[in-house]
C-alpha cells in the first residue's frame, strides 16, 4: 500500500513545488511614436503551453510571424514566459503567476501590443489548482484607440488563464467575478479572451453569465478541447476552451483558428472595427 502511494505523493509534491509571484511588469519596451491602436485591429489569443513539444524560441518565431502579418494587433498569451515577449515593434506587459522551485523561468499571462497601455493590472484570486498547486492569472489593460475620424477612444483588453482542475468551477467563478467587476467599471469597447478551460456546459455558463452585454466570436477551424486528464473528471473534449468575447465593437467575419503543432492549443484571432 505504501509503495503504491509513493507515486501519488511525489506528484502532489511536484505540483505544489512552486514559488508564487502574482505581480505585473513591463516585460518588453513599447516603441515610440505610435499614439493609439488603429480603429481596425486584430486580437490574437494563444495558450502557448509547450510541454515537450517546442522551445521558447520556436514559439517566438510563430509570434513574430503573426505579428508581422497583423501589424495592428494585440496578442494575448497564456502560460507565457518572459523569454518570448520581445517582438519587433511591440511592447509587452507580463502578469507573472509562478516559478517552479527547480527552474528560473516565470510563467504567466501577457498582453503584447504596438502601443503602451494607459493602465494595466493583474487579476488574481486566492484559489489555486487542486487547492494547493499552481495559481492562474488574468491581466487587464486599457489602450488608447483611434476612431475612424481620429477622435480618441479607449479599449479594455483582458486575457485570462482559467482555473482548470476542479469539479465545482468555484475557482473559475471567482476569476470571472473579478473580471466582471473590471468590465462593469469600464465604459467603452472591451475584449475578454484567453484559455477559459470551459470543458463543461456549467463552466461555459460561469463565463458567459459574468459577461453580460458581451458576444462570443464564432471561430472557423479546429480548436483542441480539454486534456485527457481533465476528461477523467468529466471534461467534454468537444467543447472549445480558447474563446474571444467582445463588447462595443464590430466583428469582421468569424474568428480563425491557426493550425500549429507547437502547443496543445492553437492561436485564435479575430478582426474588429470600432463602430
Residue, then its C-alpha position, 0 to 999 in steps of 0.5 A: x500500500x505504501x509503495x503504491x502511494x509513493x507515486x501519488x505523493x511525489x506528484x502532489x509534491x511536484x505540483x505544489x513545488x512552486x514559488x508564487x509571484x502574482x505581480x505585473x511588469x513591463x516585460x518588453x519596451x513599447x516603441x515610440x511614436x505610435x499614439x493609439x491602436x488603429x480603429x481596425x485591429x486584430x486580437x490574437x489569443x494563444x495558450x502557448x503551453x509547450x510541454x515537450x513539444x517546442x522551445x521558447x524560441x520556436x514559439x517566438x518565431x510563430x509570434x513574430x510571424x503573426x505579428x508581422x502579418x497583423x501589424x495592428x494587433x494585440x496578442x494575448x498569451x497564456x502560460x507565457x514566459x518572459x523569454x518570448x515577449x520581445x517582438x519587433x515593434x511591440x511592447x509587452x506587459x507580463x502578469x507573472x503567476x509562478x516559478x517552479x522551485x527547480x527552474x528560473x523561468x516565470x510563467x504567466x499571462x501577457x498582453x503584447x501590443x504596438x502601443x503602451x497601455x494607459x493602465x494595466x493590472x493583474x487579476x488574481x484570486x486566492x484559489x489555486x489548482x487542486x487547492x494547493x498547486x499552481x495559481x492562474x492569472x488574468x491581466x487587464x489593460x486599457x489602450x488608447x484607440x483611434x476612431x475612424x475620424x481620429x477622435x480618441x477612444x479607449x479599449x479594455x483588453x483582458x486575457x485570462x488563464x482559467x482555473x482548470x482542475x476542479x469539479x465545482x468551477x468555484x475557482x473559475x467563478x471567482x476569476x470571472x467575478x473579478x473580471x466582471x467587476x473590471x468590465x462593469x467599471x469600464x465604459x467603452x469597447x472591451x475584449x475578454x479572451x484567453x484559455x477559459x478551460x470551459x470543458x463543461x456546459x456549467x463552466x461555459x455558463x460561469x463565463x458567459x453569465x459574468x459577461x453580460x452585454x458581451x458576444x462570443x466570436x464564432x471561430x472557423x477551424x479546429x480548436x483542441x478541447x480539454x486534456x485527457x486528464x481533465x476528461x477523467x473528471x468529466x471534461x467534454x473534449x468537444x467543447x472549445x476552451x480558447x474563446x474571444x468575447x467582445x463588447x462595443x465593437x464590430x466583428x469582421x467575419x468569424x474568428x480563425x483558428x491557426x493550425x500549429x503543432x507547437x502547443x496543445x492549443x492553437x492561436x485564435x484571432x479575430x478582426x474588429x472595427x470600432x463602430 
